[in-house]
Amino acid sequence: HGQWEMLVQLLQPQPQETSVLDFRWYDELWGLMTVNVIGDSSGGSGGGQSASMMSLGTFVNHSCEPNCEACTCSQKDGHSVHFIARRAIAAGEQLTVSYTDLGLGLAARREALQEQFLFLCRCPRCLREEQQQNSEPKRDWRSEQEARP
């Protein structure tokens, strides 16, 4: 709720006596938007991409095994975002969506999330994939090349 109030305050008109652009204002607004905007590239009726910023939707956390997905819907009075369950969700279970392309590998997903949302994903899928990578035997290419005739 505090982030929403901060955004509303940031969007208030700047005083007319300000002759120099306040980059702190821009940085704060950009920071809020980059971590709190929910995007939808499904195309919808417009066939393009859309993004929504809302107060309640920003409390849905990320997982690379999400139990929900965000869907933007166009209506005559604007757009709304709906969260659709991808599987059965137990009472009290945290709602999660994916903030990135789930088709990417572990390193690419983590890099994208770190770059845009400033966190290292440690969801069950990422931890499982990390453990699999760490348990695979390391190949020593030098030894293989030396063994060749």
Backbone bond lengths (Angstrom), bond angles and torsions (degrees), N, CA, C in turn:
res aa  C-N    CA-C-N  psi(-1)  N-CA   C-N-CA  omega(-1)  CA-C   N-CA-C  phi
1 H - - - 1.453 - - 1.534 109.92 -
2 G 1.329 117.33 -36.37 1.460 121.34 179.77 1.516 112.49 -64.45
3 Q 1.349 116.78 -36.27 1.463 119.84 178.54 1.517 110.79 -64.64
4 W 1.332 116.73 -40.25 1.460 120.27 179.67 1.531 110.50 -62.48
5 E 1.319 116.61 -44.53 1.463 120.36 178.69 1.527 110.88 -63.09
6 M 1.343 116.47 -38.56 1.460 120.23 178.39 1.524 110.66 -64.89
7 L 1.324 117.44 -40.50 1.458 120.93 178.32 1.526 110.80 -63.93
8 V 1.312 117.30 -44.41 1.463 120.86 178.36 1.527 110.11 -59.54
9 Q 1.317 116.63 -42.34 1.463 120.92 178.50 1.522 111.05 -64.11
10 L 1.337 117.15 -41.64 1.463 120.69 179.81 1.523 112.45 -64.53
11 L 1.325 116.37 -30.62 1.468 119.87 -177.33 1.527 113.31 -84.27
12 Q 1.318 116.93 -4.06 1.463 119.69 176.80 1.529 109.67 -63.99
13 P 1.336 118.24 146.50 1.473 119.93 179.38 1.523 111.27 -57.17
14 Q 1.327 114.86 140.47 1.454 120.91 177.79 1.532 108.82 -76.56
15 P 1.331 118.59 148.70 1.468 121.03 178.04 1.530 110.71 -58.86
16 Q 1.312 117.01 142.20 1.458 122.37 -177.45 1.529 112.74 -63.95
17 E 1.330 117.84 -28.28 1.459 119.54 -177.81 1.538 112.57 -71.45
18 T 1.331 117.32 -9.12 1.461 120.00 178.24 1.522 108.65 -73.25
19 S 1.322 116.42 113.58 1.459 120.18 -179.20 1.519 111.97 -99.49
20 V 1.328 117.97 -12.14 1.447 122.18 -179.12 1.523 108.30 -116.18
21 L 1.324 116.59 136.78 1.448 121.16 179.09 1.530 109.55 -65.00
22 D 1.307 116.44 129.29 1.458 122.44 -179.98 1.526 108.93 -88.73
23 F 1.321 117.31 101.75 1.452 121.31 -177.07 1.526 112.43 -70.26
24 R 1.321 118.02 -22.92 1.471 120.24 175.93 1.522 109.83 -62.08
25 W 1.335 116.29 -42.03 1.461 121.41 178.22 1.523 109.93 -59.21
26 Y 1.329 115.94 -48.13 1.462 121.24 179.81 1.532 110.96 -62.07
27 D 1.323 117.70 -45.64 1.460 121.74 -179.61 1.528 111.61 -61.33
28 E 1.339 117.33 -41.96 1.461 120.57 179.27 1.525 110.89 -64.95
29 L 1.326 116.07 -44.29 1.460 120.56 179.50 1.528 110.14 -63.77
30 W 1.327 117.15 -46.50 1.461 121.01 179.89 1.528 110.85 -61.43
31 G 1.325 116.55 -42.22 1.459 120.22 178.69 1.519 112.16 -60.34
32 L 1.322 116.67 -45.17 1.462 120.35 178.35 1.520 111.71 -62.14
33 M 1.327 115.90 -41.71 1.459 119.50 -177.17 1.523 111.98 -70.23
34 T 1.322 118.71 -40.67 1.459 119.49 -176.06 1.519 113.03 -67.43
35 V 1.310 118.01 -27.81 1.458 118.85 -179.75 1.526 113.40 -101.62
36 N 1.326 118.86 -4.68 1.459 120.51 -176.40 1.528 114.93 -124.75
37 V 1.304 118.19 9.42 1.461 120.70 179.65 1.522 108.73 -97.12
38 I 1.314 116.23 133.47 1.456 122.07 176.92 1.514 107.21 -102.82
39 G 1.322 116.62 122.04 1.455 121.85 -178.43 1.507 111.67 -99.35
40 D 1.338 115.73 156.38 1.458 122.48 177.27 1.514 107.55 -142.40
41 S 1.319 116.62 116.90 1.460 120.51 179.48 1.519 111.40 -108.61
42 S 1.338 117.05 20.49 1.458 120.35 -177.79 1.514 112.45 -71.26
43 G 1.310 117.61 -13.46 1.460 120.17 177.47 1.505 112.67 97.48
44 G 1.314 118.24 -48.41 1.452 120.73 -179.41 1.515 111.69 53.78
45 S 1.309 117.71 -156.39 1.459 121.26 -178.30 1.520 111.45 -74.25
46 G 1.337 117.59 -23.46 1.466 120.64 -179.76 1.515 113.17 -85.07
47 G 1.339 117.86 -14.64 1.448 121.89 177.30 1.516 114.84 75.44
48 G 1.327 119.16 8.79 1.457 120.69 -177.79 1.499 111.75 -123.96
49 Q 1.312 115.22 -157.75 1.451 120.89 178.51 1.521 108.98 -101.97
50 S 1.311 115.17 154.65 1.452 119.38 176.55 1.523 108.44 -142.09
51 A 1.298 115.26 163.67 1.461 121.29 177.32 1.514 108.23 -143.07
52 S 1.313 115.40 146.51 1.453 120.91 -179.61 1.511 109.35 -132.09
53 M 1.302 115.17 144.60 1.455 120.42 174.39 1.510 107.28 -123.92
54 M 1.309 115.49 126.01 1.448 119.92 -177.37 1.510 109.78 -143.31
55 S 1.289 117.01 162.05 1.457 118.88 -178.54 1.527 111.44 -79.27
56 L 1.305 119.69 -47.87 1.457 121.92 -175.17 1.525 112.19 -73.78
57 G 1.324 117.95 -39.65 1.455 121.76 -177.10 1.508 114.03 -63.87
58 T 1.312 117.44 -22.23 1.460 119.67 -179.30 1.527 112.35 -74.51
59 F 1.315 117.48 -7.17 1.456 120.53 178.36 1.527 112.43 -90.42
60 V 1.332 117.55 0.93 1.464 121.26 176.61 1.524 107.13 -87.09
61 N 1.315 116.66 116.99 1.451 122.16 -175.33 1.523 112.51 -80.78
62 H 1.319 114.60 168.98 1.459 122.62 -178.42 1.522 112.08 -89.40
63 S 1.315 115.33 148.20 1.461 123.39 166.74 1.520 107.25 -152.77
64 C 1.323 116.82 145.57 1.468 121.00 174.38 1.520 110.39 -81.55
65 E 1.330 116.95 -1.02 1.466 124.70 169.80 1.526 107.33 -128.49
66 P 1.341 116.86 66.16 1.465 120.00 -172.89 1.525 112.55 -68.61
67 N 1.331 115.21 150.99 1.460 118.97 174.77 1.532 111.30 -98.39
68 C 1.335 117.15 -4.74 1.470 122.51 178.16 1.524 109.61 -138.02
69 E 1.315 115.60 165.87 1.453 119.87 167.51 1.522 108.22 -136.91
70 A 1.323 115.06 146.06 1.461 121.01 -179.84 1.522 108.39 -88.20
71 C 1.306 116.12 136.79 1.459 122.06 -179.91 1.523 107.92 -132.83
72 T 1.325 116.57 122.84 1.464 119.22 176.85 1.517 109.00 -88.26
73 C 1.297 116.22 138.63 1.458 122.13 -178.95 1.526 108.56 -125.46
74 S 1.317 115.51 131.59 1.465 120.31 176.83 1.515 109.46 -85.90
75 Q 1.306 114.36 136.18 1.457 121.24 175.93 1.514 107.53 -132.14
76 K 1.309 116.96 165.17 1.465 118.53 -176.59 1.524 112.84 -63.17
77 D 1.330 118.17 -24.14 1.465 120.25 179.95 1.534 112.24 -103.28
78 G 1.329 118.04 15.33 1.458 120.78 177.12 1.510 111.44 136.14
79 H 1.310 115.10 -157.35 1.453 121.64 -179.08 1.512 109.55 -116.18
80 S 1.305 115.61 153.80 1.457 120.20 173.46 1.521 107.71 -137.35
81 V 1.309 115.79 159.35 1.456 121.72 178.02 1.518 107.67 -114.89
82 H 1.318 115.09 132.31 1.456 121.92 177.27 1.516 107.41 -118.19
83 F 1.302 116.28 145.32 1.451 121.42 175.80 1.521 107.48 -106.58
84 I 1.330 115.89 123.39 1.454 122.04 -176.21 1.525 108.14 -111.11
85 A 1.326 116.12 129.50 1.464 120.53 179.60 1.521 110.18 -68.59
86 R 1.325 116.46 134.69 1.472 122.62 176.57 1.518 111.22 -92.66
87 R 1.321 116.21 -15.01 1.468 122.72 -179.83 1.529 107.04 -159.72
88 A 1.312 116.24 174.75 1.468 120.16 176.52 1.531 109.04 -63.99
89 I 1.317 116.27 137.29 1.468 122.14 -178.09 1.528 107.98 -119.29
90 A 1.304 115.39 123.84 1.465 120.74 -178.52 1.528 110.23 -71.25
91 A 1.323 116.07 150.87 1.461 121.26 176.02 1.519 108.91 -58.37
92 G 1.325 117.57 130.32 1.450 122.69 179.17 1.521 114.20 86.73
93 E 1.339 118.00 -8.63 1.470 121.09 179.03 1.527 109.54 -72.46
94 Q 1.302 115.98 139.50 1.456 121.49 179.76 1.532 110.16 -67.25
95 L 1.333 117.23 136.02 1.456 121.61 175.16 1.523 108.25 -80.32
96 T 1.342 116.17 135.36 1.454 120.83 179.67 1.525 110.01 -135.45
97 V 1.324 115.18 149.30 1.464 123.16 173.11 1.527 106.79 -130.72
98 S 1.320 116.10 167.16 1.453 118.87 175.66 1.516 108.98 -94.25
99 Y 1.321 116.22 134.71 1.461 121.86 176.82 1.526 111.21 -93.27
100 T 1.334 117.93 -1.60 1.458 120.79 -174.23 1.520 110.59 -143.75
101 D 1.314 116.33 176.85 1.461 123.46 179.70 1.523 109.22 -72.44
102 L 1.321 117.28 115.82 1.458 121.46 -176.77 1.526 112.76 -74.16
103 G 1.319 118.08 -10.59 1.454 121.71 177.42 1.518 113.18 -79.96
104 L 1.316 117.15 -10.84 1.465 121.16 179.40 1.520 110.83 -75.71
105 G 1.317 115.79 157.24 1.456 121.14 174.93 1.519 110.68 -74.93
106 L 1.322 115.85 173.12 1.462 122.50 -177.19 1.530 112.60 -53.62
107 A 1.316 117.43 -53.09 1.469 120.61 -176.39 1.523 111.47 -62.31
108 A 1.322 117.26 -42.97 1.471 120.85 -178.62 1.522 111.45 -67.63
109 R 1.335 117.74 -40.53 1.473 120.35 177.37 1.521 110.25 -62.22
110 R 1.330 115.86 -48.38 1.462 119.70 -178.80 1.525 111.70 -62.79
111 E 1.322 116.57 -40.37 1.471 119.88 178.98 1.519 110.64 -62.86
112 A 1.330 117.20 -44.38 1.469 120.94 179.91 1.526 111.10 -63.05
113 L 1.329 116.86 -42.94 1.465 120.62 -179.82 1.522 111.45 -67.98
114 Q 1.316 116.54 -39.70 1.467 120.69 178.49 1.522 110.20 -64.11
115 E 1.333 115.85 -42.43 1.460 120.23 -177.25 1.523 112.57 -68.29
116 Q 1.331 116.98 -44.13 1.461 118.74 -175.72 1.519 113.92 -91.00
117 F 1.333 117.39 -37.59 1.465 119.51 -172.67 1.526 113.71 -113.70
118 L 1.326 117.27 -0.97 1.457 123.06 172.40 1.526 114.62 63.12
119 F 1.354 116.69 38.66 1.462 118.76 173.29 1.521 110.21 -144.79
120 L 1.328 115.07 155.18 1.455 122.77 175.42 1.522 107.00 -94.47
121 C 1.323 115.80 118.35 1.466 119.34 -177.70 1.518 110.37 -70.56
122 R 1.336 115.22 129.18 1.459 121.74 178.21 1.534 108.50 -129.92
123 C 1.347 114.83 37.19 1.461 119.60 178.11 1.533 108.99 -70.73
124 P 1.326 118.94 167.54 1.475 120.55 -178.33 1.534 113.35 -54.55
125 R 1.324 118.35 -40.49 1.469 120.07 179.91 1.527 110.84 -63.60
126 C 1.325 117.31 -47.36 1.469 120.43 -179.25 1.524 111.24 -63.07
127 L 1.319 117.44 -42.53 1.464 120.14 179.14 1.527 111.12 -64.67
128 R 1.337 117.10 -39.67 1.460 121.16 178.56 1.536 110.49 -64.41
129 E 1.339 116.69 -46.24 1.464 120.78 179.33 1.534 111.41 -65.60
130 E 1.327 116.49 -37.57 1.462 120.79 177.59 1.532 110.04 -63.53
131 Q 1.324 116.42 -43.48 1.461 120.89 179.50 1.529 110.32 -64.22
132 Q 1.334 117.64 -40.52 1.465 121.23 177.98 1.525 110.62 -61.88
133 Q 1.329 116.70 -43.74 1.461 120.62 178.93 1.522 111.10 -63.27
134 N 1.311 116.87 -41.50 1.466 120.85 -178.40 1.522 112.58 -71.50
135 S 1.337 118.20 -24.67 1.458 120.68 -178.59 1.530 112.19 -90.21
136 E 1.342 117.60 -13.90 1.462 119.86 177.31 1.519 109.02 -70.73
137 P 1.347 116.01 138.66 1.471 117.76 179.27 1.527 110.48 -64.40
138 K 1.311 114.61 138.81 1.468 120.60 178.79 1.518 108.54 -77.99
139 R 1.315 116.07 133.18 1.464 120.48 179.17 1.520 108.90 -92.18
140 D 1.282 115.22 130.90 1.463 121.46 177.67 1.513 107.59 -99.88
141 W 1.326 116.28 99.21 1.459 121.76 -176.17 1.530 112.01 -63.53
142 R 1.317 116.83 -32.33 1.474 118.88 178.97 1.524 110.82 -62.93
143 S 1.312 117.10 -44.02 1.464 121.20 -179.53 1.517 110.93 -63.53
144 E 1.342 117.18 -40.14 1.460 120.73 179.31 1.515 110.95 -65.26
145 Q 1.334 117.65 -40.13 1.454 120.68 179.89 1.525 111.51 -68.71
146 E 1.337 116.50 -38.28 1.460 120.33 179.51 1.513 111.12 -68.07
147 A 1.337 117.37 -28.11 1.466 121.10 -178.57 1.518 111.92 -77.82
148 R 1.308 118.30 -16.61 1.473 121.00 179.55 1.521 110.08 -72.80
149 P 1.368 116.22 144.50 1.474 118.66 178.74 1.513 112.51 -71.41
